Amino acid sequence: MFQLYEKKELPREILKLLEPGNCAGYLQVPCPVQPSGPVTFACPSLLTGNGSTLLLGLADEHTALGRGLVHSLWFDREMTLWLHGTDVVYKLSVKSLRCLITGPVFARMLLGARQNDAAAEISCAWELCWQSCEHTQEPLPAALPLPVPVTPDLHLDNPMIRCL
């Protein structure tokens, strides 16, 4: 059953880690097509939305990572987010709150992606609600690379559309 989650402030140490360049993020998602367990992916664009939720931008949602996020959203499945700083690792339990394909949060994620690469695209932005957080000594899980999309996902503000 779909439920709304309590939004609570992220701990101060997590907010500092989420500042640009301070950490690497890895998300373990449930994989409905692989019964052996969750699959872990590196999260190249991860930031905090408003101090209580996390935002993740995906260049292509038609991947195992996208399917895992959808599975978390619709079947109320927890995911594990690993934040790896220079000398610290945090393990957060998170759930998908919503998928955004337009609006101010999506635009913020798209502009953030384009700061490093003017031609960068995202197809969706996911808002994640954290449930619990702990400092851990566990080793990071092995992460799979995100697949490179075969064809670009064009948005209305994409300059390629103006050339058509």
C-alpha atoms as an extended CHARMM CRD file, in Angstrom:
* protein
*
       164  EXT
         1         1  MET       CA              0.0000000000        0.0000000000        0.0000000000  PROA      1               0.0000000000
         2         2  PHE       CA              1.2900000000        3.4550000000       -0.8740000000  PROA      2               0.0000000000
         3         3  GLN       CA              2.0440000000        5.6070000000        2.1340000000  PROA      3               0.0000000000
         4         4  LEU       CA              3.4710000000        9.0440000000        2.7530000000  PROA      4               0.0000000000
         5         5  TYR       CA              6.7390000000        9.0850000000        4.6220000000  PROA      5               0.0000000000
         6         6  GLU       CA              7.7000000000       11.4160000000        7.4000000000  PROA      6               0.0000000000
         7         7  LYS       CA             10.1810000000       13.9620000000        6.1180000000  PROA      7               0.0000000000
         8         8  LYS       CA             12.8320000000       14.6800000000        8.7140000000  PROA      8               0.0000000000
         9         9  GLU       CA             16.0010000000       16.7500000000        8.5440000000  PROA      9               0.0000000000
        10        10  LEU       CA             19.0890000000       14.9320000000        7.3140000000  PROA      10              0.0000000000
        11        11  PRO       CA             21.8740000000       14.7980000000        9.9140000000  PROA      11              0.0000000000
        12        12  ARG       CA             24.3670000000       17.6580000000        9.6400000000  PROA      12              0.0000000000
        13        13  GLU       CA             27.2550000000       15.3160000000        8.7510000000  PROA      13              0.0000000000
        14        14  ILE       CA             25.2340000000       13.9240000000        5.8120000000  PROA      14              0.0000000000
        15        15  LEU       CA             24.4200000000       17.4250000000        4.5530000000  PROA      15              0.0000000000
        16        16  LYS       CA             28.1480000000       18.2850000000        4.6140000000  PROA      16              0.0000000000
        17        17  LEU       CA             28.9460000000       15.0760000000        2.7170000000  PROA      17              0.0000000000
        18        18  LEU       CA             26.3870000000       15.9240000000        0.0360000000  PROA      18              0.0000000000
        19        19  GLU       CA             28.1010000000       19.2060000000       -0.7970000000  PROA      19              0.0000000000
        20        20  PRO       CA             29.6770000000       19.0040000000       -4.2790000000  PROA      20              0.0000000000
        21        21  GLY       CA             32.9380000000       17.0770000000       -4.3470000000  PROA      21              0.0000000000
        22        22  ASN       CA             32.7060000000       15.7280000000       -0.7880000000  PROA      22              0.0000000000
        23        23  CYS       CA             31.5030000000       12.1670000000       -1.4080000000  PROA      23              0.0000000000
        24        24  ALA       CA             30.6250000000        9.4160000000       -3.8180000000  PROA      24              0.0000000000
        25        25  GLY       CA             27.1490000000        7.8800000000       -3.6570000000  PROA      25              0.0000000000
        26        26  TYR       CA             26.1520000000        4.2760000000       -4.3670000000  PROA      26              0.0000000000
        27        27  LEU       CA             22.5460000000        3.1100000000       -4.4340000000  PROA      27              0.0000000000
        28        28  GLN       CA             21.5470000000       -0.5210000000       -3.8760000000  PROA      28              0.0000000000
        29        29  VAL       CA             18.1460000000       -1.0780000000       -5.4670000000  PROA      29              0.0000000000
        30        30  PRO       CA             15.8550000000       -4.1020000000       -5.4700000000  PROA      30              0.0000000000
        31        31  CYS       CA             16.1600000000       -5.9030000000       -8.7720000000  PROA      31              0.0000000000
        32        32  PRO       CA             12.9080000000       -7.6630000000       -9.6870000000  PROA      32              0.0000000000
        33        33  VAL       CA             14.5380000000       -9.4190000000      -12.6550000000  PROA      33              0.0000000000
        34        34  GLN       CA             17.4850000000      -10.7190000000      -10.6310000000  PROA      34              0.0000000000
        35        35  PRO       CA             16.3140000000      -12.8710000000       -7.7030000000  PROA      35              0.0000000000
        36        36  SER       CA             19.8340000000      -13.1080000000       -6.2520000000  PROA      36              0.0000000000
        37        37  GLY       CA             19.4060000000       -9.7520000000       -4.5350000000  PROA      37              0.0000000000
        38        38  PRO       CA             19.8660000000       -6.0140000000       -4.9070000000  PROA      38              0.0000000000
        39        39  VAL       CA             22.0820000000       -4.3890000000       -7.5140000000  PROA      39              0.0000000000
        40        40  THR       CA             24.3490000000       -1.4180000000       -6.7220000000  PROA      40              0.0000000000
        41        41  PHE       CA             24.9690000000        1.5730000000       -8.9880000000  PROA      41              0.0000000000
        42        42  ALA       CA             27.1560000000        4.6450000000       -8.6740000000  PROA      42              0.0000000000
        43        43  CYS       CA             25.1300000000        7.8550000000       -8.3920000000  PROA      43              0.0000000000
        44        44  PRO       CA             26.8570000000       10.6210000000      -10.3490000000  PROA      44              0.0000000000
        45        45  SER       CA             24.2430000000       13.2700000000       -9.5100000000  PROA      45              0.0000000000
        46        46  LEU       CA             23.1040000000       13.1380000000       -5.9220000000  PROA      46              0.0000000000
        47        47  LEU       CA             22.2190000000       16.1330000000       -3.7920000000  PROA      47              0.0000000000
        48        48  THR       CA             19.8240000000       17.2330000000       -1.1170000000  PROA      48              0.0000000000
        49        49  GLY       CA             16.5330000000       18.7650000000       -2.0970000000  PROA      49              0.0000000000
        50        50  ASN       CA             15.5050000000       20.7680000000        0.9260000000  PROA      50              0.0000000000
        51        51  GLY       CA             17.5880000000       19.3540000000        3.7570000000  PROA      51              0.0000000000
        52        52  SER       CA             15.2300000000       16.4380000000        4.3220000000  PROA      52              0.0000000000
        53        53  THR       CA             15.0710000000       14.5960000000        0.9890000000  PROA      53              0.0000000000
        54        54  LEU       CA             17.6890000000       13.4290000000       -1.4980000000  PROA      54              0.0000000000
        55        55  LEU       CA             17.5990000000       14.0430000000       -5.2400000000  PROA      55              0.0000000000
        56        56  LEU       CA             18.9750000000       11.7160000000       -7.8830000000  PROA      56              0.0000000000
        57        57  GLY       CA             19.0610000000       12.5660000000      -11.5890000000  PROA      57              0.0000000000
        58        58  LEU       CA             19.0820000000        9.8050000000      -14.2140000000  PROA      58              0.0000000000
        59        59  ALA       CA             20.2140000000       10.2370000000      -17.7910000000  PROA      59              0.0000000000
        60        60  ASP       CA             18.1100000000        7.2130000000      -18.7750000000  PROA      60              0.0000000000
        61        61  GLU       CA             15.3820000000        5.6740000000      -16.6450000000  PROA      61              0.0000000000
        62        62  HSD       CA             15.0690000000        2.5700000000      -18.8320000000  PROA      62              0.0000000000
        63        63  THR       CA             17.7890000000        0.7310000000      -16.8950000000  PROA      63              0.0000000000
        64        64  ALA       CA             18.0400000000       -1.6790000000      -13.9700000000  PROA      64              0.0000000000
        65        65  LEU       CA             18.5440000000        1.3440000000      -11.7030000000  PROA      65              0.0000000000
        66        66  GLY       CA             15.3480000000        2.9550000000      -13.0360000000  PROA      66              0.0000000000
        67        67  ARG       CA             13.4150000000       -0.3060000000      -12.6130000000  PROA      67              0.0000000000
        68        68  GLY       CA             14.7020000000       -0.6250000000       -9.0430000000  PROA      68              0.0000000000
        69        69  LEU       CA             13.5680000000        2.9090000000       -8.2020000000  PROA      69              0.0000000000
        70        70  VAL       CA             10.1130000000        2.2090000000       -9.6500000000  PROA      70              0.0000000000
        71        71  HSD       CA              9.9560000000       -1.0880000000       -7.7420000000  PROA      71              0.0000000000
        72        72  SER       CA             10.8130000000        0.7750000000       -4.5210000000  PROA      72              0.0000000000
        73        73  LEU       CA              8.1140000000        3.3620000000       -5.2150000000  PROA      73              0.0000000000
        74        74  TRP       CA              5.2590000000        1.0140000000       -6.0630000000  PROA      74              0.0000000000
        75        75  PHE       CA              6.0330000000       -1.8970000000       -3.7470000000  PROA      75              0.0000000000
        76        76  ASP       CA              7.2870000000        0.0950000000       -0.7390000000  PROA      76              0.0000000000
        77        77  ARG       CA             10.7650000000       -1.4650000000       -0.8750000000  PROA      77              0.0000000000
        78        78  GLU       CA             13.6930000000        0.0580000000        0.9660000000  PROA      78              0.0000000000
        79        79  MET       CA             16.9560000000        0.7520000000       -0.8070000000  PROA      79              0.0000000000
        80        80  THR       CA             20.4040000000        1.3150000000        0.6550000000  PROA      80              0.0000000000
        81        81  LEU       CA             22.3450000000        4.4590000000       -0.1310000000  PROA      81              0.0000000000
        82        82  TRP       CA             26.0720000000        4.4140000000        0.6410000000  PROA      82              0.0000000000
        83        83  LEU       CA             27.8340000000        7.7640000000        0.9970000000  PROA      83              0.0000000000
        84        84  HSD       CA             31.6140000000        7.4540000000        0.8640000000  PROA      84              0.0000000000
        85        85  GLY       CA             33.6270000000       10.4770000000        1.9830000000  PROA      85              0.0000000000
        86        86  THR       CA             37.4030000000       10.7180000000        2.2360000000  PROA      86              0.0000000000
        87        87  ASP       CA             37.5640000000        8.9530000000        5.5940000000  PROA      87              0.0000000000
        88        88  VAL       CA             33.9670000000        8.0030000000        6.4120000000  PROA      88              0.0000000000
        89        89  VAL       CA             31.1630000000        5.7910000000        5.0970000000  PROA      89              0.0000000000
        90        90  TYR       CA             27.4820000000        6.2590000000        5.9030000000  PROA      90              0.0000000000
        91        91  LYS       CA             24.7380000000        3.7930000000        5.1190000000  PROA      91              0.0000000000
        92        92  LEU       CA             21.2340000000        5.2030000000        4.6930000000  PROA      92              0.0000000000
        93        93  SER       CA             17.9760000000        3.3650000000        4.2510000000  PROA      93              0.0000000000
        94        94  VAL       CA             15.9210000000        5.2520000000        1.6430000000  PROA      94              0.0000000000
        95        95  LYS       CA             12.6540000000        4.8660000000       -0.2310000000  PROA      95              0.0000000000
        96        96  SER       CA             11.4880000000        6.3640000000       -3.5120000000  PROA      96              0.0000000000
        97        97  LEU       CA              9.1320000000        9.2400000000       -2.8530000000  PROA      97              0.0000000000
        98        98  ARG       CA              8.4060000000       10.4430000000       -6.3900000000  PROA      98              0.0000000000
        99        99  CYS       CA              9.7240000000       10.6340000000       -9.9390000000  PROA      99              0.0000000000
       100       100  LEU       CA              9.8280000000       14.0410000000      -11.5860000000  PROA      100             0.0000000000
       101       101  ILE       CA             10.0250000000       14.6850000000      -15.3210000000  PROA      101             0.0000000000
       102       102  THR       CA              9.2990000000       18.4130000000      -15.1960000000  PROA      102             0.0000000000
       103       103  GLY       CA              9.1340000000       21.2620000000      -12.7150000000  PROA      103             0.0000000000
       104       104  PRO       CA             11.6190000000       23.1950000000      -10.5800000000  PROA      104             0.0000000000
       105       105  VAL       CA             13.3590000000       20.1540000000       -9.0390000000  PROA      105             0.0000000000
       106       106  PHE       CA             13.8170000000       18.5520000000      -12.4450000000  PROA      106             0.0000000000
       107       107  ALA       CA             15.1120000000       21.8580000000      -13.8780000000  PROA      107             0.0000000000
       108       108  ARG       CA             17.5720000000       22.1900000000      -10.9690000000  PROA      108             0.0000000000
       109       109  MET       CA             18.9110000000       18.6880000000      -11.5940000000  PROA      109             0.0000000000
       110       110  LEU       CA             19.1630000000       19.3310000000      -15.3370000000  PROA      110             0.0000000000
       111       111  LEU       CA             21.0340000000       22.6110000000      -14.8110000000  PROA      111             0.0000000000
       112       112  GLY       CA             23.3430000000       20.8710000000      -12.3420000000  PROA      112             0.0000000000
       113       113  ALA       CA             24.1310000000       18.1720000000      -14.8990000000  PROA      113             0.0000000000
       114       114  ARG       CA             24.8150000000       20.8370000000      -17.5220000000  PROA      114             0.0000000000
       115       115  GLN       CA             27.2920000000       22.7250000000      -15.3460000000  PROA      115             0.0000000000
       116       116  ASN       CA             29.9590000000       20.1420000000      -16.1710000000  PROA      116             0.0000000000
       117       117  ASP       CA             28.7450000000       19.2990000000      -19.6810000000  PROA      117             0.0000000000
       118       118  ALA       CA             26.5800000000       21.7070000000      -21.6800000000  PROA      118             0.0000000000
       119       119  ALA       CA             25.1000000000       18.8160000000      -23.7020000000  PROA      119             0.0000000000
       120       120  ALA       CA             24.2320000000       16.6890000000      -20.6460000000  PROA      120             0.0000000000
       121       121  GLU       CA             20.6910000000       15.3790000000      -20.3170000000  PROA      121             0.0000000000
       122       122  ILE       CA             18.6100000000       13.8190000000      -17.5970000000  PROA      122             0.0000000000
       123       123  SER       CA             15.3550000000       12.0500000000      -18.3240000000  PROA      123             0.0000000000
       124       124  CYS       CA             14.0120000000       12.1430000000      -14.7730000000  PROA      124             0.0000000000
       125       125  ALA       CA             14.8030000000       13.2360000000      -11.2430000000  PROA      125             0.0000000000
       126       126  TRP       CA             13.9780000000       11.0160000000       -8.2910000000  PROA      126             0.0000000000
       127       127  GLU       CA             13.1840000000       12.2950000000       -4.8240000000  PROA      127             0.0000000000
       128       128  LEU       CA             14.2660000000        9.8640000000       -2.1110000000  PROA      128             0.0000000000
       129       129  CYS       CA             13.0800000000        9.9350000000        1.4840000000  PROA      129             0.0000000000
       130       130  TRP       CA             15.5910000000        8.6660000000        4.0400000000  PROA      130             0.0000000000
       131       131  GLN       CA             14.4130000000        6.3350000000        6.7990000000  PROA      131             0.0000000000
       132       132  SER       CA             17.5450000000        5.6850000000        8.8480000000  PROA      132             0.0000000000
       133       133  CYS       CA             21.2270000000        6.5760000000        8.7900000000  PROA      133             0.0000000000
       134       134  GLU       CA             24.2860000000        5.0050000000       10.3670000000  PROA      134             0.0000000000
       135       135  HSD       CA             28.0470000000        5.3920000000       10.2650000000  PROA      135             0.0000000000
       136       136  THR       CA             29.4810000000        2.0510000000        9.1320000000  PROA      136             0.0000000000
       137       137  GLN       CA             32.7560000000        0.1810000000        8.7550000000  PROA      137             0.0000000000
       138       138  GLU       CA             31.2320000000       -2.2160000000        6.2130000000  PROA      138             0.0000000000
       139       139  PRO       CA             32.9840000000       -2.3730000000        2.8600000000  PROA      139             0.0000000000
       140       140  LEU       CA             31.2140000000       -0.6780000000       -0.0260000000  PROA      140             0.0000000000
       141       141  PRO       CA             29.3120000000       -3.0550000000       -2.2900000000  PROA      141             0.0000000000
       142       142  ALA       CA             30.6500000000       -3.5420000000       -5.8080000000  PROA      142             0.0000000000
       143       143  ALA       CA             28.9160000000       -1.0710000000       -8.0950000000  PROA      143             0.0000000000
       144       144  LEU       CA             27.8710000000       -1.6850000000      -11.6710000000  PROA      144             0.0000000000
       145       145  PRO       CA             28.4710000000        1.1160000000      -14.1700000000  PROA      145             0.0000000000
       146       146  LEU       CA             25.4180000000        2.9730000000      -15.3610000000  PROA      146             0.0000000000
       147       147  PRO       CA             24.7150000000        2.0400000000      -18.9850000000  PROA      147             0.0000000000
       148       148  VAL       CA             25.2360000000        4.6870000000      -21.6270000000  PROA      148             0.0000000000
       149       149  PRO       CA             21.9130000000        5.4950000000      -23.3280000000  PROA      149             0.0000000000
       150       150  VAL       CA             21.7970000000        4.4440000000      -26.9760000000  PROA      150             0.0000000000
       151       151  THR       CA             19.6860000000        7.4010000000      -28.0930000000  PROA      151             0.0000000000
       152       152  PRO       CA             19.3590000000       10.7160000000      -26.2570000000  PROA      152             0.0000000000
       153       153  ASP       CA             16.1780000000       11.4650000000      -24.3520000000  PROA      153             0.0000000000
       154       154  LEU       CA             15.2240000000       14.8600000000      -25.7720000000  PROA      154             0.0000000000
       155       155  HSD       CA             13.5350000000       17.5260000000      -23.6670000000  PROA      155             0.0000000000
       156       156  LEU       CA             11.6680000000       20.5990000000      -24.8200000000  PROA      156             0.0000000000
       157       157  ASP       CA             14.5670000000       22.8740000000      -23.9040000000  PROA      157             0.0000000000
       158       158  ASN       CA             17.0870000000       20.8140000000      -25.8710000000  PROA      158             0.0000000000
       159       159  PRO       CA             18.7150000000       22.8920000000      -28.6510000000  PROA      159             0.0000000000
       160       160  MET       CA             18.6400000000       19.8340000000      -30.9650000000  PROA      160             0.0000000000
       161       161  ILE       CA             14.8500000000       20.1540000000      -31.2040000000  PROA      161             0.0000000000
       162       162  ARG       CA             15.1510000000       23.6890000000      -32.5720000000  PROA      162             0.0000000000
       163       163  CYS       CA             17.1670000000       22.3300000000      -35.5150000000  PROA      163             0.0000000000
       164       164  LEU       CA             14.3810000000       20.0160000000      -36.6740000000  PROA      164             0.0000000000
